[in-house]
Amino acid sequence: MATVQYTMHALDQIMLRGATREEVEAAVERGEQFPAKHGRTGFRRNFSGEHRWRGRLFDTKQLEVYAVFEDSGWLVITVIVKYF
């Protein structure tokens, strides 16, 4: 299993968008992988359950994580969170 490191931007986006580092790492380790722009790799994973965002409840939280592989691990560039 490769290590996961974060840019400051990614850490800010995790907090602002309602994700956790554990969810990001789960998306990287066990999520769907797809090619992204600028030589990056995207990871997508849905998390079922009860998720509260901005005062509303949602059944699913979806994370899209964009990262590059450097040395022996992933460097997370940004995280996008969708609720539905």
CYANA upper distance limits for C-alpha pairs under 8 A (distance plus 0.5 A):
  1 MET  CA     29 GLU  CA      8.04
  2 ALA  CA     72 SER  CA      6.65
  2 ALA  CA     73 GLY  CA      5.18
  2 ALA  CA     74 TRP  CA      7.30
  3 THR  CA     72 SER  CA      7.39
  3 THR  CA     73 GLY  CA      4.99
  3 THR  CA     74 TRP  CA      6.67
  4 VAL  CA     25 GLU  CA      7.34
  4 VAL  CA     73 GLY  CA      6.23
  4 VAL  CA     74 TRP  CA      5.35
  4 VAL  CA     75 LEU  CA      6.52
  4 VAL  CA     76 VAL  CA      7.57
  5 GLN  CA     73 GLY  CA      7.86
  5 GLN  CA     74 TRP  CA      6.64
  5 GLN  CA     75 LEU  CA      5.31
  5 GLN  CA     76 VAL  CA      6.61
  6 TYR  CA     10 ALA  CA      6.40
  6 TYR  CA     11 LEU  CA      6.88
  6 TYR  CA     75 LEU  CA      5.98
  6 TYR  CA     76 VAL  CA      5.31
  6 TYR  CA     77 ILE  CA      7.20
  7 THR  CA     11 LEU  CA      6.95
  7 THR  CA     75 LEU  CA      7.50
  7 THR  CA     76 VAL  CA      6.75
  7 THR  CA     77 ILE  CA      6.28
  7 THR  CA     78 THR  CA      8.31
  8 MET  CA     12 ASP  CA      6.72
  9 HIS  CA     13 GLN  CA      6.71
  9 HIS  CA     77 ILE  CA      7.39
  9 HIS  CA     78 THR  CA      6.99
 10 ALA  CA     14 ILE  CA      6.60
 10 ALA  CA     76 VAL  CA      6.82
 10 ALA  CA     77 ILE  CA      5.90
 10 ALA  CA     78 THR  CA      4.83
 10 ALA  CA     79 VAL  CA      6.54
 11 LEU  CA     15 MET  CA      6.97
 11 LEU  CA     78 THR  CA      8.47
 12 ASP  CA     16 LEU  CA      6.62
 13 GLN  CA     17 ARG  CA      6.24
 13 GLN  CA     78 THR  CA      7.15
 13 GLN  CA     79 VAL  CA      6.54
 13 GLN  CA     80 ILE  CA      8.02
 14 ILE  CA     18 GLY  CA      6.67
 14 ILE  CA     19 ALA  CA      5.47
 14 ILE  CA     20 THR  CA      6.70
 14 ILE  CA     21 ARG  CA      7.81
 14 ILE  CA     79 VAL  CA      6.71
 15 MET  CA     19 ALA  CA      6.75
 15 MET  CA     20 THR  CA      7.75
 17 ARG  CA     80 ILE  CA      7.70
 17 ARG  CA     81 VAL  CA      6.53
 18 GLY  CA     53 TRP  CA      7.71
 18 GLY  CA     81 VAL  CA      7.85
 19 ALA  CA     23 GLU  CA      7.08
 19 ALA  CA     24 VAL  CA      7.86
 19 ALA  CA     63 LEU  CA      8.32
 19 ALA  CA     81 VAL  CA      7.54
 20 THR  CA     24 VAL  CA      6.89
 21 ARG  CA     25 GLU  CA      6.60
 22 GLU  CA     26 ALA  CA      6.63
 23 GLU  CA     27 ALA  CA      6.67
 23 GLU  CA     63 LEU  CA      8.31
 24 VAL  CA     28 VAL  CA      6.82
 24 VAL  CA     63 LEU  CA      7.72
 24 VAL  CA     65 VAL  CA      7.30
 24 VAL  CA     79 VAL  CA      8.31
 25 GLU  CA     29 GLU  CA      6.50
 26 ALA  CA     30 ARG  CA      6.08
 26 ALA  CA     31 GLY  CA      7.32
 26 ALA  CA     45 ARG  CA      8.41
 27 ALA  CA     31 GLY  CA      4.85
 27 ALA  CA     32 GLU  CA      8.05
 27 ALA  CA     43 PHE  CA      6.44
 27 ALA  CA     44 ARG  CA      6.45
 27 ALA  CA     45 ARG  CA      5.68
 27 ALA  CA     63 LEU  CA      7.54
 27 ALA  CA     64 GLU  CA      8.21
 27 ALA  CA     65 VAL  CA      7.64
 28 VAL  CA     33 GLN  CA      8.38
 28 VAL  CA     43 PHE  CA      6.21
 28 VAL  CA     44 ARG  CA      8.34
 28 VAL  CA     65 VAL  CA      7.71
 30 ARG  CA     45 ARG  CA      8.22
 31 GLY  CA     43 PHE  CA      6.20
 31 GLY  CA     44 ARG  CA      5.75
 31 GLY  CA     45 ARG  CA      5.24
 32 GLU  CA     43 PHE  CA      5.91
 32 GLU  CA     44 ARG  CA      5.55
 32 GLU  CA     45 ARG  CA      6.83
 33 GLN  CA     41 THR  CA      7.48
 33 GLN  CA     42 GLY  CA      6.19
 33 GLN  CA     43 PHE  CA      5.04
 33 GLN  CA     44 ARG  CA      7.06
 34 PHE  CA     41 THR  CA      6.49
 34 PHE  CA     42 GLY  CA      5.58
 34 PHE  CA     43 PHE  CA      6.79
 35 PRO  CA     39 GLY  CA      8.08
 35 PRO  CA     40 ARG  CA      7.08
 35 PRO  CA     41 THR  CA      5.40
 35 PRO  CA     42 GLY  CA      6.39
 36 ALA  CA     40 ARG  CA      5.58
 36 ALA  CA     41 THR  CA      5.64
 36 ALA  CA     42 GLY  CA      6.17
 36 ALA  CA     66 TYR  CA      8.08
 37 LYS  CA     41 THR  CA      8.42
 39 GLY  CA     68 VAL  CA      7.90
 40 ARG  CA     66 TYR  CA      6.98
 40 ARG  CA     67 ALA  CA      6.12
 40 ARG  CA     68 VAL  CA      5.56
 41 THR  CA     66 TYR  CA      6.21
 41 THR  CA     67 ALA  CA      5.89
 41 THR  CA     68 VAL  CA      6.57
 42 GLY  CA     64 GLU  CA      7.10
 42 GLY  CA     65 VAL  CA      6.04
 42 GLY  CA     66 TYR  CA      5.03
 42 GLY  CA     67 ALA  CA      6.92
 43 PHE  CA     63 LEU  CA      8.32
 43 PHE  CA     64 GLU  CA      6.04
 43 PHE  CA     65 VAL  CA      5.54
 43 PHE  CA     66 TYR  CA      6.98
 44 ARG  CA     62 GLN  CA      7.54
 44 ARG  CA     63 LEU  CA      6.11
 44 ARG  CA     64 GLU  CA      5.07
 44 ARG  CA     65 VAL  CA      6.97
 45 ARG  CA     62 GLN  CA      6.21
 45 ARG  CA     63 LEU  CA      6.02
 45 ARG  CA     64 GLU  CA      7.39
 46 ASN  CA     60 THR  CA      6.99
 46 ASN  CA     61 LYS  CA      6.24
 46 ASN  CA     62 GLN  CA      4.82
 46 ASN  CA     63 LEU  CA      6.97
 47 PHE  CA     60 THR  CA      6.12
 47 PHE  CA     61 LYS  CA      5.62
 47 PHE  CA     62 GLN  CA      6.63
 48 SER  CA     59 ASP  CA      6.43
 48 SER  CA     60 THR  CA      5.17
 48 SER  CA     61 LYS  CA      7.09
 49 GLY  CA     58 PHE  CA      8.34
 49 GLY  CA     59 ASP  CA      5.76
 49 GLY  CA     60 THR  CA      6.65
 50 GLU  CA     57 LEU  CA      6.95
 50 GLU  CA     58 PHE  CA      6.40
 50 GLU  CA     59 ASP  CA      5.68
 50 GLU  CA     60 THR  CA      7.70
 51 HIS  CA     57 LEU  CA      6.07
 51 HIS  CA     58 PHE  CA      5.62
 51 HIS  CA     59 ASP  CA      6.78
 51 HIS  CA     60 THR  CA      7.37
 51 HIS  CA     61 LYS  CA      7.26
 51 HIS  CA     83 TYR  CA      8.48
 52 ARG  CA     56 ARG  CA      5.96
 52 ARG  CA     57 LEU  CA      5.01
 52 ARG  CA     58 PHE  CA      6.74
 53 TRP  CA     57 LEU  CA      6.96
 53 TRP  CA     58 PHE  CA      8.02
 53 TRP  CA     83 TYR  CA      8.25
 58 PHE  CA     83 TYR  CA      6.67
 58 PHE  CA     84 PHE  CA      6.00
 59 ASP  CA     83 TYR  CA      8.28
 59 ASP  CA     84 PHE  CA      6.79
 60 THR  CA     83 TYR  CA      6.35
 60 THR  CA     84 PHE  CA      5.85
 61 LYS  CA     81 VAL  CA      7.37
 61 LYS  CA     82 LYS  CA      6.32
 61 LYS  CA     83 TYR  CA      5.17
 61 LYS  CA     84 PHE  CA      7.10
 62 GLN  CA     81 VAL  CA      6.15
 62 GLN  CA     82 LYS  CA      5.56
 62 GLN  CA     83 TYR  CA      6.78
 63 LEU  CA     79 VAL  CA      7.36
 63 LEU  CA     80 ILE  CA      6.30
 63 LEU  CA     81 VAL  CA      5.21
 63 LEU  CA     82 LYS  CA      7.04
 64 GLU  CA     79 VAL  CA      6.27
 64 GLU  CA     80 ILE  CA      5.58
 64 GLU  CA     81 VAL  CA      6.91
 65 VAL  CA     76 VAL  CA      7.44
 65 VAL  CA     77 ILE  CA      8.22
 65 VAL  CA     78 THR  CA      6.63
 65 VAL  CA     79 VAL  CA      5.13
 65 VAL  CA     80 ILE  CA      6.97
 66 TYR  CA     76 VAL  CA      6.44
 66 TYR  CA     77 ILE  CA      6.11
 66 TYR  CA     78 THR  CA      5.98
 66 TYR  CA     79 VAL  CA      6.88
 67 ALA  CA     74 TRP  CA      6.63
 67 ALA  CA     75 LEU  CA      5.82
 67 ALA  CA     76 VAL  CA      4.72
 67 ALA  CA     77 ILE  CA      5.64
 67 ALA  CA     78 THR  CA      7.72
 68 VAL  CA     74 TRP  CA      6.17
 68 VAL  CA     75 LEU  CA      5.87
 68 VAL  CA     76 VAL  CA      7.21
 68 VAL  CA     77 ILE  CA      7.93
 69 PHE  CA     73 GLY  CA      6.17
 69 PHE  CA     74 TRP  CA      5.01
 69 PHE  CA     75 LEU  CA      6.69
 70 GLU  CA     74 TRP  CA      6.54
 70 GLU  CA     75 LEU  CA      7.14
